[in-house]
Amino acid sequence: MIPPSFDYHVPNSINDAIGMLKKYGSEAKILSGGMSLIPLMKLRLASPTYLIDINRLSGLAHIKETDGFLRIGALVREVDLEKSALIRNKYPLLLDTTLVIADPLVRNRATVGGNLAHGDPANDHPATMLALEAEIVVVGPQGERKIPVTSFFTDLFTTALSSDEILTEIRIPIPPPGSGGAYFKLERKVGDFATAGVAAQLTMAKDDVCERVGIGLTNVGLTPVKAGKAEDALRGKRIDGESIKRAAQLAAQESEPTSDLRGSEEYKRDLVRVLTVRALNRALERSRGGK
Ligand SMILES: Cc1cc2nc3c(=O)[nH]c(=O)nc-3n(C[C@H](O)[C@H](O)[C@H](O)COP(=O)(O)OP(=O)(O)OC[C@H]3O[C@@H](n4cnc5c(N)ncnc54)[C@H](O)[C@@H]3O)c2cc1C
């Protein structure tokens, strides 16, 4: 399929890009990796009149820790996360996530910023960012604003980004010692979107007491789901097989899957339960220094 024709613009700076977004309004779309947008255009599910290609903007491709945050620039590609020693050594939840996204061809182009800005509940990073309590940094005509990831996904394929704003950075609080995270996803075949996925991040205090916990669910609702009741069941409590089992049941109840070709609603709910147990157990192991 061939997409409808469009005008192609390459801004020189973020301000230049924002000016174009302001000028062209809802007829314009940012182009990052193009791995979601171009297929949609080819299927004629999206027909932007103007494409604003931000790939040549500088200052958006960093992965670094400063001022208490891991900062991931909007143009960081999945392959950059995979190759980063910092991510490999310190952020196993992010590494788990990137490794199960699509295939290497897609991961060479797809950006973390695009994965979030697209607002697809089937994408894998949203659940992970919910578990990590990330902040999304966006820049628009009024300057910069930071949106907690819990307020970022507002509806199906809809985010808190305005049409004249660009997502520039993702900020993740640096996990303290005693932290660990994991992502588990079931897919029908390698490269597929999740039938369901679960991201878990834990910070443990003394005597196996859970100090901090984040649990995010993939593709079991109109938006990515934060399993708040499951988190509440663990926070401040001793983590053991029983409390993990209880939290997993709550996560399954909080999920809102629908039946489709990937499985029935009941099957997906049970999958959330099983994957939550696995993700929490792996996160716990990693909080103790395990791989
Ligand atoms: C075959 C295939 C399999 C896939 N499987 C998976 C999978 O298993 N898991 C998964 O998570 N993803 C999967 N994806 C999606 C892939 O990861 C997407 O590329 C990603 O979700 C979007 O990133 P992108 O950089 O390609 O964004 P683009 O396609 O360029 O943009 C997507 C949307 O976000 C907007 N946008 C992009 N960047 C910004 C920005 N910085 N500021 C504001 N708006 C922006 C665009 O305007 C557009 O509306 C798959 C894609 C393909 C083609």
The ligand as an ORCA input file, in Angstrom:
! r2SCAN-3c Opt
* xyz 0 1
  C       6.338     -5.303     12.857
  C       6.270     -4.442     14.070
  C       6.184     -5.042     15.305
  C       6.150     -4.257     16.446
  N       6.102     -4.874     17.670
  C       6.135     -4.122     18.786
  C       6.148     -4.727     20.073
  O       6.154     -5.953     20.210
  N       6.169     -3.934     21.157
  C       6.191     -2.548     21.071
  O       6.242     -1.885     22.088
  N       6.185     -1.958     19.871
  C       6.155     -2.694     18.739
  N       6.134     -2.093     17.528
  C       6.025     -0.631     17.480
  C       7.390      0.012     17.433
  O       8.103     -0.204     18.626
  C       7.140      1.494     17.156
  O       8.088      1.949     16.330
  C       7.101      2.445     18.291
  O       5.991      2.131     19.074
  C       6.958      3.887     17.788
  O       8.205      4.473     17.730
  P       8.706      5.231     16.428
  O       9.957      5.943     16.818
  O       8.787      4.305     15.291
  O       7.541      6.308     16.242
  P       6.806      6.830     14.928
  O       6.211      5.707     14.180
  O       7.702      7.757     14.185
  O       5.651      7.702     15.626
  C       4.586      7.091     16.305
  C       3.630      8.191     16.788
  O       4.208      8.950     17.843
  C       4.376     10.335     17.456
  N       5.703     10.731     17.923
  C       6.852     10.031     17.719
  N       7.871     10.633     18.379
  C       7.348     11.723     18.981
  C       7.904     12.743     19.814
  N       9.209     12.734     20.166
  N       7.089     13.716     20.270
  C       5.765     13.718     19.937
  N       5.178     12.788     19.168
  C       5.968     11.792     18.687
  C       4.233     10.351     15.937
  O       3.747     11.589     15.463
  C       3.255      9.214     15.704
  O       1.943      9.658     15.946
  C       6.175     -2.840     16.350
  C       6.250     -2.227     15.098
  C       6.294     -3.019     13.961
  C       6.389     -2.340     12.615
*
